[in-house]
Every structure is written in C-alpha cells, then in structure tokens.
Amino acid sequence: MKRRAFLASMGISFIQTAMATGAVLAEEKPTTVPKTAPAPMPKPMTADGPSAARFPDVVLTTHEGRDVRFYQDLVKGKVVLINFMYATCTNSCPTFTANLVRVQRLLGDRVGRDVFMYSISLDPEHDTPQVLAGYAKNYSVQPGWTFLTGSLADITTLRRRLGLRDLDPVVDADKSQHIGVVLYGNERFDRWAACPALSEPREIVKSVRWVDGSQQVPA
C-alpha cells in the first residue's frame, strides 16, 4: 500500500510539475532567431594575372623610343621569350642574338601576334633606343621582337627577380659574365622555364609550344 501511495503521489507530482512548466512556457514570448549577417561577397578578381607579384613593373624604353611597363605592357597575358644582352658585347651576345633570329623565323608571323620576344640591355647607359634600333637592324630583326633599355637600377632589379643572378657579387656585377639563357613563359597560365640561348632553334620553338599549351611536353 505504501508503494502504491508513493507511486500515486509521484504521478500527481509529475503532472503538477508538467502543468506548471507548460503554463510558464505559454506565458513566454516566442523566441526569434537572430538574423545572420549576409556572407561577404567574394572579392572581384584583380586585373593582374597570376605572375604579377613575381615581376617588378619597372619602366623600360623600347628601341622605338616608347616607354613601357615590364609587367603590364610586355608580359601580362602573353607568351614571351626574354633574354639579356648589350650592344657592345663581342663574346656571346652576337651568337645568342643570331640564334634567336632563327627562332623568330621559325615562329613566323606568330611573333608580334601571340608570341613576343624581348631583349633587355645590361648596359643601358650606352644602349640608347637609337643604339638598340641599329643593333636590331644589323641582325634583320623583324617586328614582334623588342629591344629594351632603362635605368641600370631597374634593369638590375628585374634581372635578379627573374632569377638571373650570380651568388658572387663581383661576377654578378660584371655584365660580360652574364648568363646566356632565354626565359620563356605563358603569363596567363603561369608556366615558366628557361633554356640555353644557344639551344637548337627548333627545340626552343617546341618549348614555346609547350608553354602556350599547343604541345603536351617539350620533346
């Protein structure tokens, strides 16, 4: 009997508690879900391509006398070949330039249309636009291949940012010991590589086709 009385009292107590709780809940105002702030809109893509941070946008002057910015005007969105030279060089530069003339001929009318060639002077104090124009004429350089000069400080910064520097500062400062390579790349796809400037011209052309996506691998 005592057990039944206990259970009965527990049941009554539970019902009373539930009714009291229900009354309290009924009196409470319905809670409102706080509004969440809208997700921030994604930032629009910048006008710069994937390689913008890699290249200093220094001002250079073409052999035709035009001022251009290296990244914005010459590299952005383009397939390019880049090398360094100077007009009074009598050692390697003439052979490098002659070899690149063959490359230009093999590329044909692509040069200046969807492939651009740039030769940057390591001796800008001597290599004025007029000097570089004469140099280009001597090698029968065709349109689409631009020779460039500028301030020595800007060109040195550019050369080093492109990775063409010697660990020995004395050698690095000696233009006659500059490395004879051609950098080639596709800024739009951020594909970059290099090869010796005296590579067989057809191999350089194959490499260009690789970076522009028209050939799977340079073979």
Sequence and secondary structure as in RCSB ss.txt:
>XXXX:A:sequence
MKRRAFLASMGISFIQTAMATGAVLAEEKPTTVPKTAPAPMPKPMTADGPSAARFPDVVLTTHEGRDVRFYQDLV
KGKVVLINFMYATCTNSCPTFTANLVRVQRLLGDRVGRDVFMYSISLDPEHDTPQVLAGYAKNYSVQPGWTFLTG
SLADITTLRRRLGLRDLDPVVDADKSQHIGVVLYGNERFDRWAACPALSEPREIVKSVRWVDGSQQVPA
>XXXX:A:secstr
 HHHHHHHHHHHHHHHHHHHHHHHHHHS                  SS TTTTTS   EEEETTS EEEIIIIII
TT EEEEEEE TT  SSHHHHHHHHHHHHHHHGGGBTTTEEEEEEES TTT  HHHHHHHHHHTT  TTEEEEE 
 HHHHHHHHHHTT   SSHHHHT GGG   EEEEEETTTTEEEEEETTS HHHHHHHHHHHTTSSSS  
